[in-house]
Amino acid sequence: MGPSLRTFLLAVPLVLVAGVLRPREPTVLENHGVHPARFWVRKASVRGELEVVLAGDSRVFRGLSPSAMKGTLAGRSVANLGFSGACLCGRYLSYVEAALDPRARTPLIVLGITPHSLTAHAAKDNGYVAEARRSRSEALERAYLTPAMDFFEPVTMKAVSNAWTGAGRPPTRYVQRFADDGWVASDLEPPEPDGALREYEAVLGASPVDRGLVAALVATTARWAQRGVRVVGFRPPVSARMRELEDRLGAFDEPELQRRFVGAGGEYLVFDDAAYPTYDGSHVGAAVALALSRDLAARLGGAPRESAPGTP
């Protein structure tokens, strides 16, 4: 056995041991469950599998747990296909439709309709488009190699010292748990009730709701309804200050959208924001998400009905 081979054989177990025992650096972001890279690749590649699709932006992928909904939905196949900053338009809505099982007797699409999801900003820059642009080889690399490479990421001596002594820990923690069904259970510790307001103020001030995108969503809803798909829309819960900002600065006319959505053959459900507190004004934490998911499933489980504008 040559010296190079002996060195290699000795190095492998040492590297593996170091990877297992290495302390984790203190960080604001803490991820658990499915590796994020694998999670997003899988989420962007669903085809013809689902009876129920939950679609929308981060308020959907953080706010709705398919597992919490399945019991009420009689064991139907459900997945959360929400993406960060998703626009309810174009390629994304085509993908949502393609994810439905063509053999489903009662296909259902649930749309979390937010003002930002109907803006030119969302249409141009969103998580689904970023994932859909990846080549097959890049997607495979992210799904299988990226999680493995994280194991061997170098660590500094300062990080080792801080991890074992507790020094340098951040004042806040953002904890995410990625589930196979597309839900990201999220919590900000401690909460920042108005933490997201500044970002939305900047974005919606520059890019309010686009009436052309609203019209396109209504037209897509009508087409889906005509082919036998049950389409249900709702506005995910936000803080009172966020709702006021979105309606005013984002020029979001929810009553008008609701009338047009129902007129196109969709159903529109209304939830009480106050019953579902957020951790940053925009997103609900894991426990609240489970409650919202169960409540939504209960509303979906009944006979389809048309909600009058402004009524639950």
N, C-alpha and C positions, 0 to 999 in steps of 0.2 A: 504494500500500500504506500503510495507516494506521499510526501509531506503536504501537498496541496489538498489531496483527498482527506487526509487525517484532519487538517485544519478545518475543512468544510464540515466534516462529520461532528467535530467538537463544537463548531459555531452554531449549528442548527438548533440543538437543544438549549443552548444558552440564550439564543434570540427568542425562542418560544417561551422560555421561563420568564425572560424580561418582559415580554408582551403580556403575559398573564398577570405578573405581579406589579407591573408599573402602576403607580398611582395616577388618578385622573386629575388634570389641572382644574383648579376652581374656575368656573365659567358661568356667565349669566345664562347661557343656553345649555339645557340638559336634555338629551334625547334618549328614549328608551323604545323597546319593541323592535319592529322591523326597521332595518337600516333605511334612512331617508332616501338615499339614491335608489335603492331597490324598490322602495315604496312608490316613488313617483314614476319610475319606468313602468311598473306593473299597472299603475292607475291609468296611464296613458295608452295602454295596449289592450283594453277590454273590447271584445267583439262578439256580438250575438249571444251573450251569456245571461242577461238579467231580465227579470220580470219587473223590477222596480229600480229606477235610477234616481239618485239624489244628486242634483246638479246645482252649481253656483260657485261662488268665490270662497274666501277663507272663512266667512261666517257660516258657510255650509260645511266645509270639511272639518272645521273645529266644533261645529255646533250640532251635528247629527250623527248618531251612532246607529248603523244598520243593525247591529246585534241587539240593541235595546228595542228595536222596532219589529223584529222578526216574529216574535210571539203573537203580537196583535195582527200582523199581516199574514197569518196562517202559513208560516214557513216558506213564503215566497222568496226567491233569490233576490237579495237587495245588496247594493253597494253604493258607497259614497264616492262619486266621481267629481267632487269639487276640487278646484285649483285656485291657487293664489292669484287674486286680481282678475279672475276669469270674466270675460265678456259674454253675456247671453246673446251671442250672435255668431254668424258665420261658421267657421271650421269647428268651433266648440260644440255648437248645437247639432251639427252634422255628426260629430263623434258621439254625443249623448244618444242620438237616435240609433246609430249603428251598434251601440252597446246592448240594445234590447234584443232579447231572444225572439226570433221571428215566429217561434212556435208558442209563445206566451198567449194565453187566452185573454187575459186582461192586462196588457202592458200599461205601466204607469211611470210617468216622468214627473218628479217633484222639483220645482224650480225655486231656489232661494233668491228672490228678486231684490237686489240692492241698487241704490242710485248709481254707485260706481260701476256696477256691471252693465250699465247702459250708457257709458261714456266713451268718447273717442280714445281717451287715455287707456281704458281697459281693452278696447279693441286692438290697440297697437302693441301693448306690452302686458302680457299675462302669462301665468304659469303653464297653461295648456299649450300655447303656441311654442313656448320654449322647449317643452318636452317633445312635441310633435315634430319639431325640426331636427331632432337627433337622428343620425344614421342608425341602421340596425347594429352595426359593430359598436358604435358609441353607447347605445342603449344596453347592449350585452355587457360591455365593460363596466358601466355604472351599476348594473344589477348584480354582477358577480365578483368583479375584481376590486371595485372601490371599497366595499365593506371589508374585504380581506386586507387591503393595504392600510386601512385605518389602524389595524392591529400593530403595525410596525412603524407608526408615525413616531419620529424622534421626540424625546422629552428632555427638558432642561433640568439641571440640578436645582435651580430655584423652584421649579414646579414641584419637584420631588419633596423638597423641604416644606413648601407651603401646603402640599396635600396632606402630609403627615402631621403637621403642627396646627393646621387650620388657619394659618396666616393668609392674608390676601384674599379672603373669600368676599365675593361681591355682595353688596347690600340687597340685591334682588336676584331672584332665580326665575327663569322661564323654562318650565318643564313641559316637554312634549312626549307623548306616548303614541307611536305609530302602529295602527292596527291593520291586520290583513284586509279588513272590509272597507278600508279607505278613510276611516275616521282618525283624526289626530286629537286625542284628549290633551287639552292644554290648560296650564295654570300659571299665573303670574303671582309670585310671592315676594313681597306683599302686593296686593292689587294697586293699580293706578287708575282710578275711575275715569279720568279724563285724558289718559295717556295718548290716545290715538287722535284726539281732536285736531291737533296742529297739523298732522300729516293730511288728514281729510280736508282741512280748510285750504291747504295749499293746492291739493290735487283738484278738488271740485271747483275751486275758484278759477282755475285755469281751464278745466274741462268739465262743464256741467252736463247734465243728462242730454243726450242727443235724441231728438224726436224721431229722426230716421231710424235709429236703432230700436226705439220703442215700437214703431210701425212694423219693423222687420220681425220683432219678437211676436207681436200679435199675429202676423201673417203665418209664422211658423207654427204657432199654437193652433191656428185654424186648420192648417194642413195636417198636423198630427191628430187632431180631434176627428177630422174627416176619415182618417185611415184606422180609426178605432183605438187610438192611444188616449188614455185618461191623462190629462195634463192638469196639475195642481200647482198653483203659485202661492207664495207667502213672503212676507217681508221679515227676515230674521230679526230677532230682538236686538235693540241697541239702547243706549242711555237716552234720557230725555234731551240732553244737550246735543248729542249726536243726531238725533232725529230732527231737531230744530235746524241744525246746521245743514243737514242733507236736503231738507225740504226747501230751505231758503237759498243757500248758496249753490246747491246742486240743481235747483229748479226742478225738484222731483214732485210731480203732481200725482200722488198715489191714488186718490179717488178716480181720476180720469183713467189711469192705467188699469185699475181694477175693473171699471166699466167695460173697457175695450177688451180686456183679457177674458172676462166672462162672456162678452158678446161673441168672441171668437170660438167659444166652446170649451174654454178652460174653467177651472174652479179656483176661487181665491179665498184663502183662509186668513183670518186675522187673529193675532195673538197679542196679549197684554204685555208690553215691554216690561212693566214693573214686576211681573211674576218671574222674570228671567234676568237677574242682574248680571252685568258684564264685569270683566276685570280691567278693561281699558276703555270702556265706552263703546267698543265695537265687537268684541268677542266674548262668548260665555265660557266659563271654566268647565272642567270635566263633569262635576256633579250636576251643574245646571244643564249641561248638554244632554245628559241622560234623561233628566226630567222633561226637557223640551222634546227629545226624541220619542219618549213614551206618549206624551200628549199629542204630538203630531200623528203618530201611528194610530192613536185612538180616533182622531178626526178622520183619518184616511180609511179606517176600517169600516166606517158606516157607509150608507148609500151615498153616491155622488150627489152633490147639491150645489146650487149657485148661491154664493154669498152676496147679499146686497152690499153696495159700497159702504164702507165704514162700519160694518157689523161683523161680530165674530161668528 
